[in-house]
Amino acid sequence: MVMGDPGPGGKYGEYGGRFVPEPLMAACMELEESFRSAWADETFRFQLNTILSDYAGRPTPLTECRRLSQRVGVRILLKREDLAHTGSHKINNVIGQALLAERMGKKRLVAETGAGQHGVAAATAAALFGMECVVYMGELDIMRQELNVFRMELLGAEVRPVKSGSRTLKDAVNEALRDWVSTCETTHYCLGSVMGPHPYPWMVRELQSIIGEESREQCRQLLHGLDPDWVVACVGGGSNAAGTFAGFISTTANLVGVEAAGGAAISNGVPGVLHGMMSNLLQDDTGQVLEAQSISAGLDYPGIGPEHAFLASLGRARYETAGDGEVLVAFKLLAQMEGIIPALESAHAIAWVSREAGKTIPFGSTVMVTLSGRGDKDVAQVKDLLRGG
Amino acid sequence: MVADISASFPARPSPADQIVARSAHDPGTIETRLRFWRDEGRKSLCCYLMGGMSRDWLDILQAISHGGANIIEVGIPFSDPMIDGPVIQAASRMALDAGATPATVLDEISRVEAGVPLVVMTYYNLLLKGGLSRMAKHMSRASISGSIIPDLPPEESAPWIREADGSGIENVMLVAPTTPVDRARRICESTRGFVYCVGTMGVTGERDSLSRTAREVAAKVMSVTDKPALVGIGVSTPAQAAGACSIADGVIVGSAIVRRVMEGAGASGVEKFVRSLRDAIDS
């Protein structure tokens, strides 16, 4: 079954798996077993749903974009993850993982972060559950996202700068894994996307599938029982897209993931192994991993979740790209047409829809876009870019 | 000839899995040598060097051999060395910046006579990208006897082992302090050359003292196999090496050597250090 349980090997076709050093195998197996049991436990699901509604602000609304729709010629509906607590969909995942960590008796969370959204969410969950939290963040991203660093610190987390490699998300994941090797008895690695070794790609997709389930029902209500023609989400590792697609996989909707042009693992990558998984990867001729380049720190990742690589190979979802320039235009467009400032990550999805309306997407289609996060964190960076700073 | 290794690693072991037929194989160069030394009552010293990290790395390789190492582990640099600490990360970076690739490291090795068996240590993506069959044959041409691929667990290792066995490369597997004993038994059945006992839960690097877990993991391994067991990760001084050898068949020292190379110790300085390790474990 596509987007079902990948089984004990964690395989999605040839992708996925668990490529970790032996010291981490026991921790990955313990995590898989704990998640399997928690996910089948009604009490756990009830606790999680209660926190998501009472604390994190779920369900998030579905917003019809009247002016933007008129402008581009397709009917655009936004799933408003930007309105969730901490400003992005990342909260869905961290609340689930923190609740699981508590159930497993772990008192400390480590996390990696790119744009800072997952780091802020992890720090938030740690504060809520009274846990210690260490967030690894690339030095380059720390400079790009100063405010999010301060947010994490305000929330009581320790932000550790990562100076190795490209000093971005990829290296932050390496550093978090290194931390976990020596601390896994007391520490849960709260991974932020549908990537990494099994069970993470599956577990994070399950925790994010609430986006797809809610929005499918919201669409049906609005569209008199029908599903949208197109479902679009941005993809770095791909967690908001995976959660969204999970709700629409058994509908006839066209599924589209939009990667940053400079980090397009599906378009430009080839299968390889990084961060514990087999997936598509930007790499050179000898297998060294390349650095992704994007205006958006959250999409600056040379790989992609293994299930996306699988969906692409099946042709069930298509993966497109948006470049930095058109993303900035989309960022302003959504702000000025709808009064919503999107995260730069989410603006990739908007950019692709506004470019392809009337081309790939026939005029008159209904398009549901997951707006994965809000753009407050990006305002300073965009100000510099627009003013030529 | 290899049975499907991954078949003996089901996610949930059942009692039947504990009776896995020992895969018959002829012990290769490494295992044969290590068993010989053990039978002689000697301990084995395995030293690590990052391939291509300095211009004189081949001289250093020979110096390590002259200093008394029994096996040399040669790193092939990878952009994302997940299990390595700061010292070997920096060495990887230096080697990559100097233009090292799997092909250059293997070609350069084939130009020297190391005098001891060589084991390649690298990450799986480089083998995948190079082609498993091609990489195994290239290693064989470079007189490499073994491989250690830390991010290739037994569940995923069947394709590589098929090629490695075919080219006479002994693929060494890891047992960690957290490895359950049943799993350790199956790993020890599948490993070739020796068992790499991960002495410390952590990344490669120097530690102030030999970890308590080193003793536990060595005891666990020796209770389930008679294949040679070497302790590595977190062993950095002659005293620690001697300590590790009192509980296992030998010891692996990496970061302590690589750090000396980075500090400019040169071939003679490294040889002196290796000799101090040798003397400590022989005394």
Contacts between the chains, C-beta under 8 A, distances in Angstrom:
chain1	res1	chain2	res2	distance
A	7	B	11	7.9
A	8	B	10	7.2
A	8	B	11	2.9
A	8	B	12	6.9
A	9	B	11	6.9
A	9	B	155	6.9
A	17	B	155	7.5
A	17	B	156	5.6
A	18	B	153	6.6
A	18	B	155	6.6
A	18	B	156	7.3
A	19	B	124	6.1
A	19	B	151	4.8
A	19	B	152	6.6
A	19	B	153	6.9
A	19	B	156	5.9
A	20	B	82	7.8
A	20	B	151	6.3
A	20	B	153	6.6
A	21	B	82	6.9
A	21	B	83	4.5
A	21	B	150	4.4
A	21	B	151	5.9
A	21	B	153	7.7
A	21	B	174	6.6
A	21	B	176	7.6
A	21	B	198	7.9
A	22	B	150	7.6
A	22	B	153	6.3
A	22	B	173	7.4
A	22	B	174	4.0
A	22	B	175	6.4
A	22	B	176	4.4
A	22	B	179	6.0
A	22	B	187	7.5
A	22	B	198	6.4
A	23	B	83	7.8
A	23	B	174	7.6
A	23	B	176	3.9
A	23	B	177	7.2
A	23	B	178	6.1
A	23	B	198	5.5
A	23	B	201	5.6
A	23	B	202	7.8
A	25	B	153	5.9
A	25	B	176	7.3
A	25	B	178	7.5
A	25	B	179	7.0
A	25	B	183	7.7
A	26	B	176	7.3
A	26	B	178	3.9
A	26	B	179	6.5
A	26	B	180	6.9
A	27	B	178	7.0
A	29	B	11	7.4
A	32	B	11	7.8
A	164	B	89	5.7
A	164	B	93	7.8
A	165	B	79	6.6
A	165	B	80	6.8
A	165	B	93	7.9
A	170	B	80	6.9
A	171	B	80	7.8
A	174	B	80	5.5
A	174	B	81	7.9
A	174	B	82	5.7
A	177	B	82	5.5
A	178	B	82	7.0
A	178	B	83	7.7
A	178	B	85	7.4
A	178	B	202	8.0
A	178	B	203	4.9
A	181	B	83	6.9
A	181	B	201	6.3
A	181	B	202	5.7
A	181	B	203	6.0
A	182	B	200	7.7
A	182	B	201	5.3
A	182	B	202	3.6
A	182	B	203	7.1
A	184	B	178	7.3
A	184	B	201	7.3
A	185	B	178	7.9
A	185	B	201	7.8
A	270	B	129	8.0
A	271	B	128	7.4
A	272	B	125	4.7
A	272	B	128	5.9
A	272	B	129	6.4
A	273	B	123	7.6
A	273	B	124	4.8
A	273	B	125	4.7
A	273	B	128	6.2
A	273	B	151	6.7
A	274	B	80	6.0
A	274	B	125	6.3
A	275	B	80	7.6
A	275	B	82	7.5
A	276	B	82	8.0
A	276	B	151	7.3
A	281	B	125	7.4
A	283	B	125	7.0
A	283	B	129	6.4
A	285	B	129	7.6
A	286	B	101	4.4
A	286	B	102	6.1
A	286	B	103	7.3
A	286	B	126	6.8
A	286	B	129	6.4
A	286	B	130	7.1
A	287	B	78	7.7
A	287	B	102	7.5
A	287	B	125	4.8
A	287	B	126	4.3
A	287	B	127	7.9
A	287	B	128	6.7
A	287	B	129	3.0
A	287	B	130	6.5
A	288	B	78	6.9
A	288	B	79	4.3
A	288	B	96	6.7
A	288	B	126	7.9
A	289	B	79	4.6
A	289	B	80	5.4
A	289	B	125	7.3
